[in-house]
Amino acid sequence: MKRDMSQKTKSAEAIRKQKQREREAEKYAAMDIKTVSVQLSSNERKQLDEVRHFHGGYDVNEAIATLIRRAYQNMQEIKANIEPCQFCGETWPNNCEGKFKGRGECFLTHKRRGLAL
C-alpha cells in the first residue's frame, strides 16, 4: 500500500513539473526567449561565478545576458567613433573586404585587430 501511494505521489509530482515546464515554455515563447548552450572551461565557470557574486548575486542567465548587453553597448560606442578607411572610404564593417589589406592606409591593416574581442 505504501508503495502505491509513493508511485501516485511521484506521478502527481511529474505531472505538476510537466505543466510547470509547459507554462514556462509558453511564457518564453511569448517573450521570444531562446535557450542557448555554452561550453565553459572550469576556469571560465569560476570567473563567471565570481562576476555573478561580485555584482549582486545574479543567476547565470542574468549574468550572461547582462554581459552581452554591456558588450553590445561598448560595441555601439566604438562603432560611433570609427572613422572611414583612408583608402577605400568605407566605415567598418562595410569595407573593401580585404582587397587593400596590407596597405598602410587600409583600415584592415592597422585598426581591425584593436576591435577583436
C-alpha positions as CSV (number, residue, x, y, z in Angstrom):
1,M,0.0,0.0,0.0
2,K,2.8,2.4,0.9
3,R,4.4,1.6,-2.5
4,D,1.2,2.5,-4.4
5,M,1.0,5.8,-2.5
6,S,4.6,6.8,-3.3
7,Q,4.0,6.0,-7.0
8,K,0.9,8.1,-7.1
9,T,2.8,11.0,-5.4
10,K,5.6,10.7,-7.9
11,S,3.1,10.6,-10.7
12,A,1.4,13.7,-9.4
13,E,4.7,15.4,-9.0
14,A,5.8,14.5,-12.5
15,I,2.5,15.9,-13.9
16,R,2.9,19.1,-11.9
17,K,6.5,19.6,-13.1
18,Q,5.5,18.9,-16.7
19,K,2.7,21.5,-16.5
20,Q,5.2,24.0,-15.0
21,R,7.7,23.4,-17.9
22,E,4.9,23.9,-20.4
23,R,3.9,27.2,-18.8
24,E,7.5,28.4,-18.8
25,A,7.9,27.3,-22.4
26,E,4.8,29.3,-23.4
27,K,6.0,32.3,-21.4
28,Y,9.5,32.2,-23.0
29,A,8.0,31.7,-26.5
30,A,5.7,34.7,-26.0
31,M,8.8,36.8,-25.0
32,D,10.9,35.4,-27.9
33,I,13.4,33.9,-25.4
34,K,15.6,31.1,-26.7
35,T,17.8,28.8,-24.8
36,V,21.5,28.8,-25.7
37,S,24.0,26.3,-24.6
38,V,27.5,27.5,-23.8
39,Q,30.6,25.4,-23.2
40,L,32.8,26.9,-20.5
41,S,36.1,25.6,-19.0
42,S,36.3,25.2,-15.3
43,N,38.3,28.4,-15.1
44,E,35.6,30.3,-17.1
45,R,32.9,28.9,-14.8
46,K,34.8,30.1,-11.8
47,Q,35.2,33.5,-13.3
48,L,31.5,33.7,-14.2
49,D,30.6,32.7,-10.6
50,E,32.9,35.4,-9.3
51,V,31.4,38.0,-11.6
52,R,27.9,36.9,-10.6
53,H,28.5,37.2,-6.9
54,F,30.6,40.4,-7.2
55,H,27.7,42.2,-9.0
56,G,25.0,41.2,-6.6
57,G,24.3,37.6,-7.0
58,Y,22.9,37.4,-10.5
59,D,21.9,33.9,-11.6
60,V,23.8,32.5,-14.6
61,N,21.2,33.6,-17.2
62,E,21.0,37.2,-15.8
63,A,24.8,37.5,-15.7
64,I,25.4,36.3,-19.2
65,A,22.6,38.4,-20.6
66,T,24.0,41.5,-18.8
67,L,27.5,40.8,-20.1
68,I,26.1,40.6,-23.6
69,R,24.2,43.8,-23.3
70,R,27.3,45.6,-21.9
71,A,29.5,44.2,-24.7
72,Y,26.8,45.4,-27.3
73,Q,26.7,48.8,-25.7
74,N,30.5,49.0,-25.8
75,M,30.5,48.0,-29.5
76,Q,27.9,50.7,-30.3
77,E,30.2,53.3,-28.7
78,I,33.2,52.1,-30.6
79,K,31.3,52.0,-33.9
80,A,30.1,55.6,-33.4
81,N,33.8,56.7,-33.2
82,I,35.3,54.7,-36.1
83,E,36.4,56.9,-38.9
84,P,36.2,55.8,-42.5
85,C,39.1,53.9,-44.1
86,Q,41.6,56.3,-45.5
87,F,42.0,54.0,-48.6
88,C,38.5,52.9,-49.7
89,G,36.4,55.4,-47.8
90,E,34.2,52.8,-46.2
91,T,33.4,52.6,-42.5
92,W,33.9,49.3,-40.7
93,P,32.4,46.7,-41.0
94,N,31.3,47.9,-44.6
95,N,34.8,47.8,-46.1
96,C,36.7,46.6,-49.1
97,E,36.5,43.0,-47.9
98,G,40.3,42.9,-47.7
99,K,41.1,43.9,-51.2
100,F,43.5,46.5,-49.9
101,K,44.6,44.8,-46.7
102,G,48.3,45.3,-46.1
103,R,48.4,48.9,-47.5
104,G,49.2,51.4,-44.8
105,E,46.1,53.5,-45.4
106,C,43.7,50.5,-45.2
107,F,41.6,50.2,-42.0
108,L,42.1,46.4,-42.0
109,T,45.8,46.8,-41.9
110,H,46.1,48.8,-38.7
111,K,42.9,49.0,-36.8
112,R,40.9,45.8,-37.2
113,R,42.9,43.9,-34.6
114,G,42.0,46.5,-32.0
115,L,38.3,45.6,-32.5
116,A,38.7,41.9,-31.8
117,L,37.2,40.6,-28.6
